[in-house]
Amino acid sequence: MKRIFCAFLLAAISITAMAQSGTNSPYSMYGLGALADQTSGFNRGMNGLGLGFREHNQVNFLNPASYSSIDSLSFIFDAGLSGQITNFQENGKKVNAKNADFEYVVAGFRAFKHFGISFGLIPYSNVGYQYQNTQQVSPGSTVTSTTSYSGRGGLHQVYIGFGWELVKGLSIGANASYLWGNYTRSVLNTYSDSYVNTLSRIYTANVHNYKLDVGLQYAARFSKSDQLTLGLAYSLGHKLNANPKCEIVSSNPQTQVSYSKAYTADNALELPTSYSVGLAWDHKRQWKVGVDYNLQKWADVVYPLYTNVNNVPQYSAATGQFKDRHKLTLGAELCPGETARNFFKRVHYRAGISYVTPYLIINGTEGPKEMSASLGLGIPVMNGINNRSILNISAQWVRMDSKTLLKENTFRINIGLTFNERWFAKWKVD
């Protein structure tokens, strides 16, 4: 019980840490923010692959059906963080930005035969950006206008889930999550002439709702050495019962007179329905290869839209602001001997690549497509007390590319430590 209490305590501390934004991307000013990579340390070495993976010593919350494969004698506790450097390019200009983020904290154990449980805290999205541009009001004019953009916030989820092997080879599972968070985004127009009014728009929203994910895995064994696992996952799309607000403030720097008015878009935030399918081939638990495909149905999602027609501002819910998002991931893991005495044979060597189609529509233009690749290691922690824990380290490169919009190149280091302790063994005294 003391260790479970410590796990919850660390999770509570993580909530504060996750309040810090994990992105500097201007693309996080759209939608619910930059979507988080909802995977743990071992998945990230394969660039997020895992729908068909059944791990006895890792928590694979990408597919809750996998919890049924957790070792019966273990309590697994996994926490991860990341650090990244991003290069932004636009119109021949380049800017670098750095940030770090506490990524996740999860735990899992076998409750009884063929039934595993997991709980944890993971991010859903991040909002974090600040930039501006300055230009002349008109050709030849000495008056300039500056538009400043800034945003912060994000959504997080705490979940509890189960995985149950109904019959040999067939497992089902589900994660029930509490989703919460907020964002603040602002657009400020100022002028070099102090007699001209400044105009700002401040967008805010608070979210407190649920999220439901279900999964299925079917493992077909072709021989003692080879197994093929099909993984399916579904995430329920629904409205978040949130009422985003837009406040318009006009003020005069010279007279200090200001005017403000707030608008509310009722029930104007929504989660997309998501469908995922994956295959994983396992040979002697020495090497594994897999492929995952994910579809997020953003095209019909409701989102608030600000319009100003004939000087009549409106802020209301609207559809058609996004496109469906497709993601394809390929990856592999090699571990020559998980229980071998040779240290290097016990190391897990991982690699993966992904391609993601754009789902953002920015000023009528298709948003950036995403390409990424990763390399990772699962390093066994071997000492006199514990030889079951694993240090997961991976390096990831992500490129957000568009012909007409901002380009991003991110190099990220992910570090996850999986504590795997033998809690439920019965000791015998001779």
C-alpha positions, 0 to 999 in steps of 0.5 A: 500500500505504501508503494501505491500511495507513492505512485499516486503522490508522484502522479499528483506532482506530475499534474503540476509539471504537466501544466507547463506547455510541451510545445512552442509551435504556432500550429498549437493555436488551432484546434485543441492544440498540438496533439500529444503522442499518447505512448509510453517509453518503449513505444516511442523507440518505435515511433509510437507503434504498439496496437498489436504489442502484448508486453509482460513487463511494460504498460502499453496504454495505446491498446488497453486489451494488452493489460491482460498480458502483464506478468502476474508477479509484477507491479509496473510503474512507468514515468517519462519526460522529454526535451526537444529543440525545434527549428522554425523556418519561414520566408528565409528566416530561421528561429530555434526554440527549446523546451522540456516536458513531463510526459506521463506517469502510469502503472499496471498490475495483474489483478487476477488470472487473465485480468490486468489493470492500469491507471495513470496520467497522460497528456492529450494536447498542448498549447504554447506559442508567442510570436509577432509581425510588424508592417506598415499600415499603408505604402509610404506611411510612417505608422506601423501596426504590430500583431502579436499572437500568444497562447498557453494551456492544454488538455490532460487525462487521468485514466483507469483501465482493464484488459481481460483475456476472454479466451486463449488468444482473445483479449478486450480492454477499455480505458475510462478517462477524466479529461480536463484543462484549459487554453488562453489564446490572444491576438493583439493589434497595436500601432506606432501612433499612440492615438490609434486604438489597440484591438485585442481578441482573447479566446478562452475555454475550460474543459471538464469531461470524460474520454472513453477508449476500447481495445481488442487484441487477437493473438494467433500462434503459428508455432512455438516461435511465431505469433501474429497479433491483431490489435484494434482500438476505438476512441469515442468522439463526443461534445465536451459540453464546453462553452468557449469565450471570445472577449474583444477589447478596444482601448486607446493608449493616449486616453486610457479609455477602453471598451470590451465585449464578450461572446460565447460559443455554446457547446462548441468543442468536440473530441473526434472519433478515432479508429485504429488497427495494427499488426505485430509479428513476434518471433521467439520474443527476440524480434518483433515487427509491426504496422499501425494505422490510425484515423481521426475523424476531424472533418465533422468536429464542431469548433468555435469560429469568429467572424466579422461581417459588416462590422458585426462580430459573431462567435459560434460553433461551426463544422468544416474547419478540419480534415480527417487525420490519417497516421501510418507507423512502421516499427521493429524491436530486437532483443537477442536474449531477454534473460541472457547473461550477456548485457548487450543481448538483453538490451531492446533495440528499436526503430520506427517511422511515421507519416501523418496527413494534415488535418488543419485548414489554415486560411483556406490552405491545407496544414502541414504534413508530418514525417517522423522517425525514431531510434531507441534502446530499452536498457535493463537495470541490473543490480543486486536488488532488481533486474527487471526494470528498464530504462527506455531512451529514444531519439526522435526527429519530426518534420512538419512540412508545408509549401506555403506555411511555416516549416518545423524540424524537431529533434526530441529525446525521450526518457522513460524509466519502468520500475518492475518489481516482484510484488506478489511472489510467495516466499518460502523459508527452508 
